[in-house]
Amino acid sequence: MKINWKERVKGDVERQIIKEADRNTKTEHERKREFYKKLYSKIKKYEFPPKDKININKHFFFPKSIITEYNLSKRALAVYPVMCLKADFKVDTWFHISLEEIVTKSGLSKNTVSKALLDLKDKGLLTREKRNAGKKHYYFYRVQFIRKDMIEEHSNQYFIFNQSIVDTGTWSDLNLRSKALYLAFRVMARFDIDTIFDKDEIQEAPWIDYDFYIKMNLAEHRYRDYDICTAPISLLCELVGINSSNIKPTIKQLEDYNLIKYYFYGCTEVYLRPKL
């Protein structure tokens, strides 16, 4: 039998082309699988960053109305800052975060986090979109807070919530009552000009326009250590729906984590970030 080498070579080339095309198709499929595999495994293995990698200045603008008007559950208050810190600060766009990461950062169970997300959704603060990836699915979110282009419009209607509170694991360690009370402290605390005068060794003088001074120097002191709260504890508890009875353990936990320094004569130093 005479072998037609020309046809054989042609056939080998065609088979090689087909094989290469199959390999490329398989590679693309594997790439997708690898992408989603990394996406899931990365978040499931989420760990807090080491202390030297924590950004102590990164923050978002927490609307005070979330505390004063929305009547959120304590679990929703625990999850809300986690979602905001994951979102884009400038643009209201979709972002991905897994349930496992939210669980780790908020210190709540999966079941409680799921309920908290529904609470936020019901209040119109969170939108969720399900996206399929083969047999698996994952969620993208959009969350409402005061973004960069809204700051001037909402002057004095927000407080700065620093990411270091979450990244240090502090937020995760606090119980729900402590989280809620800390947010109440932040809402009622005020930028204390007298503290700044003392700190900067500026002597008071009758010709100083204090309001103008605050406006001109607020940017310089935006990374100050603490604000001052003079509101009674009973009012703070009422603000976030917690019982003021047996509140001492809650106050102690916040003090142990260096988030407040409580004085019994009605003045509390409320720290803007935990000590590293």
WOTA-V117037 format. One record per residue. RES is the residue in one small letter. PSI is psi in whole degrees, -180 to 180 (* if undefined). D_CENTER is the distance of its C-alpha to the mean C-alpha in Angstrom with 2 decimals. Layout:
res	psi	d_center
RES	PSI	D_CENTER
RES	PSI	D_CENTER
This chain:
res	psi	d_center
m	127	76.58
k	128	75.62
i	128	71.95
n	92	70.52
w	-33	68.30
k	-46	67.13
e	-36	65.76
r	-44	64.29
v	-41	62.44
k	-42	61.25
g	-40	60.05
d	-41	58.23
v	-43	56.44
e	-43	55.42
r	-37	54.16
q	-40	52.21
i	-44	50.63
i	-43	49.73
k	-41	48.37
e	-40	46.29
a	-41	44.97
d	-39	44.05
r	-41	42.37
n	-41	40.28
t	-43	39.35
k	-39	38.45
t	-43	36.41
e	-42	34.36
h	-43	33.85
e	-35	32.94
r	-44	30.45
k	-45	28.62
r	-41	28.80
e	-39	27.63
f	-50	24.65
y	-33	23.47
k	-44	24.46
k	-39	22.35
l	-47	19.37
y	-47	19.66
s	-34	20.80
k	-47	18.19
i	-35	15.26
k	-27	17.51
k	23	18.08
y	134	14.55
e	148	14.84
f	144	12.94
p	153	14.21
p	157	17.32
k	-36	17.33
d	-6	19.16
k	0	16.58
i	130	13.60
n	110	12.89
i	-8	13.36
n	-19	13.31
k	140	10.28
h	174	8.25
f	166	7.76
f	106	10.40
f	115	9.89
p	131	13.17
k	-26	15.46
s	-24	17.06
i	-35	14.32
i	-41	15.84
t	-21	19.38
e	-30	20.20
y	-17	18.28
n	51	19.34
l	153	16.44
s	160	16.98
k	-36	15.50
r	-38	14.02
a	-38	12.32
l	-31	10.99
a	-34	9.62
v	-31	7.90
y	-51	6.90
p	-29	3.85
v	-43	2.93
m	-42	4.81
c	-40	4.40
l	-21	2.88
k	-23	5.44
a	167	7.74
d	132	10.55
f	-29	10.71
k	-38	14.43
v	136	15.33
d	87	14.54
t	169	15.18
w	143	14.74
f	158	12.35
h	136	12.77
i	135	10.90
s	163	13.28
l	-37	13.68
e	-39	14.30
e	-41	11.00
i	-42	9.24
v	-47	12.19
t	-45	11.93
k	-32	8.45
s	-21	9.17
g	18	12.80
l	168	14.32
s	164	17.08
k	-43	17.08
n	-43	19.17
t	-39	17.01
v	-43	13.86
s	-42	16.25
k	-37	17.48
a	-40	14.15
l	-38	13.48
l	-38	17.04
d	-46	16.57
l	-38	13.91
k	-44	16.30
d	-29	19.25
k	-1	17.92
g	14	17.49
l	-16	13.76
l	138	13.19
t	137	15.70
r	139	16.35
e	128	18.99
k	130	20.85
r	133	22.36
n	145	25.20
a	83	26.10
g	-128	29.51
k	-15	29.48
k	165	25.73
h	159	23.00
y	166	19.28
y	143	16.83
f	148	15.20
y	158	12.90
r	137	12.61
v	145	10.48
q	126	11.90
f	-178	10.87
i	111	12.99
r	177	13.34
k	-43	15.59
d	0	18.82
m	-2	18.27
i	-50	17.97
e	-39	21.73
e	-30	22.25
h	38	19.83
s	134	20.93
n	13	20.41
q	16	18.38
y	167	14.94
f	155	13.59
i	125	11.47
f	113	8.31
n	139	8.41
q	-26	6.35
s	-25	9.50
i	-36	8.96
v	-46	6.89
d	-24	9.08
t	-8	12.16
g	0	11.91
t	-48	12.40
w	-39	9.89
s	-37	11.49
d	-28	14.87
l	143	14.88
n	171	16.71
l	-39	15.83
r	-41	18.18
s	-41	16.78
k	-49	13.18
a	-44	14.83
l	-38	17.29
y	-43	14.98
l	-37	13.33
a	-42	16.99
f	-44	18.00
r	-37	15.55
v	-42	16.93
m	-13	20.45
a	154	20.37
r	151	22.06
f	120	22.59
d	107	25.84
i	-33	28.43
d	-37	30.87
t	-41	28.55
i	-41	28.24
f	-47	32.02
d	-44	32.66
k	-41	30.28
d	3	31.76
e	43	35.24
i	123	35.82
q	137	38.70
e	146	38.63
a	146	41.24
p	-22	42.49
w	-1	42.18
i	128	38.41
d	102	36.40
y	-40	33.32
d	-41	31.32
f	-40	32.17
y	-44	31.31
i	-46	27.80
k	-41	27.28
m	-25	28.70
n	1	26.93
l	-40	23.45
a	-39	22.20
e	-34	23.91
h	17	22.31
r	-21	18.74
y	29	17.93
r	164	20.04
d	-40	19.55
y	163	19.66
d	174	20.61
i	132	23.34
c	128	23.32
t	4	26.75
a	144	25.99
p	149	27.59
i	-38	25.66
s	-39	27.25
l	-41	25.77
l	-43	22.22
c	-42	22.69
e	-35	24.18
l	-36	21.30
v	12	18.88
g	39	21.72
i	154	22.40
n	131	25.91
s	-10	26.88
s	144	29.53
n	45	28.98
i	-12	25.95
k	-43	27.02
p	-35	25.29
t	-46	21.92
i	-41	22.65
k	-41	23.88
q	-42	20.77
l	-36	18.71
e	-40	21.58
d	-32	21.78
y	13	18.23
n	38	19.17
l	-22	16.83
i	161	19.92
k	106	23.64
y	131	25.50
y	133	29.04
f	-13	31.28
y	13	32.93
g	11	29.95
c	129	27.90
t	131	24.53
e	123	22.74
v	112	18.99
y	140	17.21
l	-15	14.32
r	153	13.35
p	161	14.87
k	135	17.96
l	*	17.94
